[in-house]
Structure formats: structure tokens, C-alpha cells
Amino acid sequence: MKEIVKSKNNIPKLKDESLERLKELAAINKTTSILKANQPVDETFQQICLILPSAWQYPEYTVARITFSGKEYRTPGFKKTNWMMSQDFETIDNKTGKIEVFYLKKFQEFDEGPFLNEERDLIINITNLITGYLNSIKGKDALKKIGYKYEIDESIPEKNKCEITNRQLLQRFLNKNNYNRDIYHDLMPFKVKEILLVANLYDAYNIEKEGRFSEHVLGEYHQLNLTSLPRITGVSTYDEAFEQLGTKHYDLIIIMMGSDKKMSLELSKKIKEKFPYIPIFFLLNNNADIEFFESNKKKLDYINRTFVWNGDSKIFFAMIKLVEDEINIENDTTIGLVRVILLVEDSIKFYSRYLPLLYKIVMEQTKRIIEDVSTDELYKVLRMRARPKIILTSTYEGAIKVIDKYKDYLLCVITDIEYEKDGEKDSNAGFKLIKLVKKEIKGLPTIIQSSDIKNAEKAYELQSTFINKNSDTLLQDFQSFITYHLGFGNFIYRDNTGRQIGVAKSLKEFETHLRTIPDESLLYHAKKDNFSLWLMARGEIQAARILNPRKVTEFESPQKIREVLIDVIQNFRNEQNKGKIIPFEESAILDESNIVSLTEGSLGGKGRGLAFINTLIYNYDFSKHVPNINICAPKTSVIGIEEYEYFIIRNKLQERILSELDYEKIKHIFLNGKLTDTLIKRLKILLRKIKKPIAIRSSGLFEDSLMQPFAGIFETYLLPNNHPDIKVRLEQVMNAIKLVFASIYSPVARGYIQAINYKIEEEKMAVIIQEVVGNKYDNLFYPHISGVAQSYNYYPFAHMKPEEGFAVAALGLGKYVVEGEKAYRFSPKYPATEINTPEDQYKNSQVKFFAVDLNKKNVNLLEGDTAGLARSDIDVAEKQGTLRHCASVYDPGNNVIYPGINKPGPRIINFVNILKYNYIPLAKTIEIVLDIVKEALGSAVEIEFAVDLNKDSQNKASFYLLQIKPLLGSAQDYNINMDEIKKDSILLYSEKGMGNGIIKDIYDVIYVDRDLFDKSETEEMTREIEALNAQMIKQNKKYILIGPGRWGSRDKWIGIPVNWPQISNAKIIVETSLEGYPLDASSGSHFFHNVTTMNVGYFSVQPELSKSYIDWDVLKKQKIINQ
């Protein structure tokens, strides 16, 4: 008993110790994360310094300092005291540093004064991490000096190839097979993420009269489709500024100077003293202040740059990008051959005008070129990083420094004429600079700009373009220069006199002309590096890298140059297209490695998922992990959302369909509409090539997106595609497309869209046309296995862990699984583990299956999404020979299951020959695919798949990945102390739940009375629940929904067959078991996908299997509002 009391007394101490260890671990993790960001050393050390106090016992009384190489980095409020812990460190080039941690008051003595031994271990660990980081920088510099060049790593050690460790698997796939894209990821490692804006409200208001300040500042990001928007924190006083700087790191400080000049200058000086590594930019509200700042530039050295507001919000965008470019230039030129535009200008007024102008031109030209290139949306965003970097300097010496360092990467030099040289104003500095540049770098495009038109003649003498600063056509002048000289426009083929002989608007035209231009033209462009310049401007870094180092003199003849150029372009384009979405070409339809785009526009959510699947499958060698199976995707084409938009506009449907609520009428309205001639022509070509059944699937703009998936809300039609007349087949496909379009306006979709506060006109529809996976058996067409798998298992059993995921599989088409009918559930990690008893397996085994009905040559699609399908008994599949590896026999007398179907008795679909005896490695394949897709999407995921057990010439079956979607719930953690909750206050307790969160505003319960429940009346219950849900929507109330069996099941005998919009205001859903009506956890894919992504709580209450319960007595005593 004494030991028990002693143990209880130790509990608070153990808790405190655990908390300390967690804090220390968090500090290690944060330090590692900061070092991985590869930011400048000053910034890195300051960020590490700021996180140190939180890892010590008394964070509020802890300050820290890091010293290195003569510099100090301190936490706010730093001061030295007698209570100090320190640790020295030294780099490979003998530079020394120190971390010091001080307590600001006296505390109880522990292991090392007031400090713990664990804190000594922590400070040693952090210094080791810092030393490794500094040594790696030194090592890279040393490699550069000896001329080491980074190569693509073709050799991956065999041991690592077979391991699935976080990050490693996907990263190796990207490194080896997607190198061009990986370069883009490595470009622009530094991003301005946090901006501290110091301004009073009046100054900010003056800049944006309508008060939408952040929107105004960051609008350019939206227009250019740029990601990683910075966050702006606004403060108005000295104290507020330092409070913010003490709580988190900022990448840029912008001080808007209004009437109180003195306060702004004092504040910036104080900030620079304490945070010397953060750039400070001034934004003047008044041109009258410019002279003060230009004449006192040397005194105001604590201000990094000064700008003036000129009425254009793009100034903010230019300020942010200028900071990023100055920090990223060295990395981006080394890794990605990124080009540099040098602007030499000392006038605040003019560079405040020029920089937004230059960024606008460069960004828009880059965006335009990227839009021309066939690729996916993420790639386009990444390729924006390959745009030229713009560097601003205000002195002759500053310009020379940039030119010397980045000579090989300069795209052009733009210079004023009068600015500082040798410490004094020089009225000819610009001319001197251009003269030197022309001598050093032959043929480099240059601009001399001046307010004095007389300087034009001197500029022309120097073979430089002249631009008048006061020109009314300044934007067009710059745009023309950049398009003509910097490779941004079409490629203009010229002869050796400079006369135009051909124009290439695309990479394909570029290649075509390469084959036919005269040798003299080829040499003319090759000597000027025009070919690599144009490819570089289009963001084709890998191709440009191959061509760039090679000189004309290396080749025997112009013909050899031609051959190399064509070879590089062809190989590059073929590699690019592999696993990508490519424009419609007849030859591409039968190539499974591509997705063919039938019309322009976004692919929709599901289409994006398919594009990712294709890239993954056809660029990564899965055979190293699962060698005995093919992992592939079905032949796929996509109709972009522009077709839907044209369809609505051309057929004048907008007003008619918004006011029409009768879905049957809406379907007929859509069926009477006309698709574009281009699409019809392409569909006809497609149908001549594809002879198997096809699926016409929805791909709404928001469907299966990361933020708000619309799973199973829109229609999918499966067509036999076997009518002898191609006109009939074409008509069927066109009608299916129109009905998919119309499904946006179905009652189910309207209800869902309303439930999540979207507007129906915001949703747009792309359409996917896919070959159905499977084979023909008599007059049916179906795959051996279809299923869904999720990377997170909310119902782990025995030794299973939630993060190991689960899968549900059935014979035949996947419709059977996603709609929640009886199918076989298993763990990919432990496929041989039986989840249910033999008797339960028999009771819950699949008895029907879906297949495409090949007898239905004339399909009436108005019958719904099952119009082209047959729902057959399992014994049909047995007669057709497809049960062989998928079924077992149940012996009720002995309550045992025998593998295979050689014995008489009831059949159970449990895939035992596959999962237990590994006829094909299905479980391992699912496990690996889930792991990779989960890492790529950054969240728990669901996949849909199909399996063809017929083996190819290499004795391999085929696993088809059909769809991926994220499973997102609330990411926030909650800690619940069960000891503090009174048991008599609990209405419901469950040991099996799903979802995460705290809900404080639920006062209503809708429940099915278990004493009156009749499972033959579940369809009537569905209508009653829908009516109650509609009332709750009107009253804007959320509620708890309680009922027996599976919610959302399509089988009315095992649960209440609601669809999601019928219970859309339920915030918590509870499934209970009744006597003779055992509860099998819901696995209907679409229904529970929506439950998890909308963060609806889900509970399973099975008193017979666990401690879970519902206090029915309390529930029945409550006031009944509606029955």
C-alpha cells in the first residue's frame, strides 16, 4: 500500500519531467526545421535564438544569445546574469561560436546550478546541429571552388530502394525521374512569408481608399496565380512593433512614413540595432520627402531601401520580390541557370516606377509562355520560379560587383546615366558602365534610360537601346525590348544579315524549323546562344542546361549542331510528355502513359487526381517494391471545364436552369443542348480507337479537391460502347456528357452545395472518359476485383494500428464498394488476419455484383447511373470462372471456412487465395501505393482501384489505380482529461469514433426510437429524416443524429439508406446496434469521405462488444419537438 501511495505522489513529478522532455524534443525539431530552410546564416541564427527559451524550465525568465564569427544574435530583453549555461562550438575552418542561456532570476538548484542535466544534453545537441549546418555550407563552397558540378544521381543504393521511409521514397522518385521539375523546387528557396507593416490607419487608408488593404497589397499574387502568399501583420506604435518582433520571425519590415518622420526613423534605427538581419523598407507617401532620403542616404544606412507610393499597388509586390531575388540569386543561378536583369538606378522616384513595371512584364511574359506549354497546374506554378531575377543597385561599384559575379547569367543591363562612382556623382557613369559591359560580354542587350533625349545619340553609338524616362509609352517600350532581345516572344529565325526567315511559336514549330533552316542561319543563332536563351526564357531549364555549355567550335559541321539540337529537343519533349496531360493527338489516344486533353480548361478535382496518378505510375518504378504485378492506369481522356462554360452560354441555359427545380426537366434541357463541333469531332476519333466499355465520370472544379471534396455527389455513367453503328455510340457518349453536366443541378448536388455555403454557379464541370477495367464474360464486362483503400483506419482490430490503413474489396465493378454494400474488409499490413468470425463473414459476404451489361446496346441514360449495368448473383460469376481466386466455402455445420471453391456449400467472397496465400501481391501493392500517395498529398488519403487477375506474358496480373482523394478532418489536437468528466453527465460514450474537435453549440438530437424500429420501413425513415434535416437547415441548427445499423447504406436491410444532403446539417452521426441487427462499421466510400472531410463527428455504439453506451432514459425524458 505504501508503494502505491508513493507512486501516486510521484505522478505530478513524472508529468513535469515528461513535459520537459517534450519541450526539449520540440526545440530539436524546430532547430532542424530552421536549418533545413537554407536561409542566410544571420537569419538562421536569429531564428534559433528565438526558440531557445521555450525549451528551458522557466521560459518566461529565460533569455539566450548566440555568438559566431564576431556577430551576436539575441532574444528580446536580453541581459547577462549569474545564472548561465553555455556551450562552445567550432567549424572545420576554425571559426568559433557559443550558445548562452541565462535565467533572469534565481531558481532552485538542480544538477548544474538551476539547470538540468537534460538541458546540458539539449544545448550540446543544438550546437552539434549548428556545427553540421555550418560545415555543410563550407563544404559546398569548397566543392564549387574546385569546379565540382552537381550531377543527376543515377545510382541509388539497393538497400534504400526497397525501404519505405518518410520523404525518401517520393524524393528519390522525383530526383531520378522528374529532375527538371526538381530544379524548379530548388529555385527560390527563400520566400517572404511574414511581413510586419508599420503604419497608422490613416496612411494605409490613403493608399487604398476602399479600405481593402491586404487584398490590395497582395492582389498581384492572385492575378499571377502565385502560391505562398505572405502574411501581413499591421502595427501602429513602437511598442506594438517590438511586441510582434519578440513573438515571431519576420522576413521583411515595411514602414510607411506619414507625417511623423521622426518616429519612423527612430523606430527603424532601433529595430535594425536589435534585428540587423531583417530588411527594412521605407514607403514614402509624399514625393516631397524624396530629397531628404536621397541626400541623407549614408546617414540612413539602417534603411535597406526607400520607395515612394506612386498610386500603383504593384509597388508592394515589387518590394517583396526584390528581397526574394537578392537572397535567392546565388542559389538560382547555380542550380537552374536562371538569368539576371540588372537595374542601375539611384532615383527613388524612378526605381519605384521601374521595378513594378519590370516585374509585371517579366511575370506576365513568363506566365504567357508557360500557358503555351502542355503541362499541369503545379508545374506551371513551379516554372514561374525560373523567371529572370531582377537586381537593383544604385552605384557604379555595385553594378560592377553584380556583373563580375553573374557575368554568365546576365540577360540584360538597364542603367541610368548619372549616379555615384568612386563615392561621388558621375554624370557619365552609365555610359562608362555600358562601354565596359559591351567589352566584357559581347552581344549583351542593354538599355540606357534618361530624361534627357539628347543622350539617345550617345546610347546608339554604344549600340545600346535608348528609352526616354518621360515617355508616354514606357511600358510598351520595355515590353518590346524584352520580347525582342530576351527570348520571351516567338523564336525569330534569321539569316546571317539579320533578315527574318521563319517564326516558331511553340517547341514543336521550333523543332520543325530546325530541320529546314540554312546552315548560315543555324550558325548565326548558335554563336549568339539564341537557342538556349529562348529555351531558358520558356523555363525549359534541363534542355537549356544541355545546350548552354557547348560552343560552336566543338562541332565538326553545322549538320552536327543541327542533329544535336533536334536530338535534345525530341528526347526532352518525349520525356516531358510521359505521364502528363497532352493536347489531343490521334496517335496519343491508345497510349496509357498519357492523359489526352479533348478540350481546354481546368481538369476539375478528379481530373487533377488522375493526372497525379499518371505522373506517379509512369515515372516511378514500382516493380522494385512489388515485382510481380503491373501498376497502371486505364486509358483516359479529359474534357476541360471550358466546354461546360461554352455549353451553358451557347445554349442559353443559365437563367432557365437556376430557376428550374425539377431535375427531370433539367436533364431534358441539357440533352437538347449542343456540344462544340471540335469536341464532337474528337469524340468520334476517340470512339473509333476504343472498343471496350467506357466510363463517363464527373470532375467538378471542387470535386475531390484538398479543401472541400464533393465525393459521389455528381453522376458517372458506364456505357457498353458496343453498338455496331458509331453514330449511336457517339450519341450515347454525348448524352452521358450532357447528363454529367446536368448533375450539378441535381437535388443531391444542390443540397450539398447549400450545406457547405457555396453557390451553385461557382461549380463548373470537367468530364473524364475512361476505358473500363475488366474483361468480357458472356454478355457481362467487369474486373475480377474492385475496391477502395484508406491510409487511416478508424476501426483497427487486434494488433493493427490506425495509421496502417484498411481496404475494402469486392468482385465486379467498384460501384458495389463505394456505395457501401457488403464487401470484404482487410488490413493491407496484415491481410491474413480475419476481422470477423466465420459465421459473421458468411452473413456479411457479397452476394451480388455489378457489371457492364453488353446486351444493352441501346442505353436509356435517363434511367440513371445504372442504365448500362447489370446486377448479377455471385453464382453467375462462378459459372464464368471469375470466382476461382476470390472465394471460399463456408461449412455451417462446423462453422469453418475452406479456401477455394472445390467443396459444396455457400460461397464467401474473401479473396483468401490472394490475401492469405499471395496469388498476387495485392495487399503489399495497396500498402505501398497508400504510403506514397499519402506523402504526396500531405494528408490521409483514399484510393479506388481495380484488379485484372489475367496474367500477361511476364506472368503478371494488373493493378489499376483509378482515383485518389484526400481525407481531411480538423488538424487541431485536443486533450481531454476523462477524470474531470462526471460519468452521470455523459449522454453517449463510444470507444470507436471518427473525427476530431469540440462542438459547443449543439442543442438538438434527431434519433430513431429503438423500441419502434422496423427495418422494413427504413426507406420511409429516410424521407422523414430528410424533412427534419430541412427544418434544421431553415433554423440554421446543427444536430446529433442517432440510429441503428449503417447510415448511408444502399442496402435498406442493414441501415437507413440516406444520402449525404439528406442529413447535411448533422454535426455528429451515431450508429448503434440492436439485438438481431449487429452493427458493421460503415465503409461506404463516398458517404464517409464527406463525413470526414466536413469534420462531422462519427460514433459507433455497440454495447455488446465494448463499454460504449447511450443513456436512452435521459434522451427519452427530453422535450420532443417533432416526432
PyMOL commands that set and color helices and strands:
alter all, ss='L'
color gray80, all
select helices_A, chain A and resi 2-36+41-51+53-55+59-61+117-145+158-161+168-177+179-186+201-207+213-223+238-247+261-274+287-295+314-336+348-372+377-386+396-405+407-409+429-440+453-461+474-485+507-516+519-527+530-537+541-547+552-554+558-577+586-588+604-619+622-624+641-650+654-659+663-671+677-689+726-745+747-755+760-762+802-804+815-818+838-843+861-863+874-879+912-915+922-937+978-980+983-985+1015-1034+1060-1063+1085-1093+1112-1117
alter helices_A, ss='H'
color red, helices_A
select strands_A, chain A and resi 62-68+71-74+84-90+96-103+194-198+231-235+252-257+280-284+305-308+340-344+389-393+410-415+419-421+424-426+446-450+465-468+491-494+500-504+581-583+595-599+629-632+636-639+694-700+716-719+765-771+775-777+780-782+785-790+806-810+824-826+848-853+869-873+887-891+896-899+907-909+940-948+957-967+988-989+992-994+1004-1007+1039-1044+1046-1047+1055-1056+1066-1072+1097-1101+1109-1110
alter strands_A, ss='S'
color yellow, strands_A
deselect
rebuild
show_as cartoon
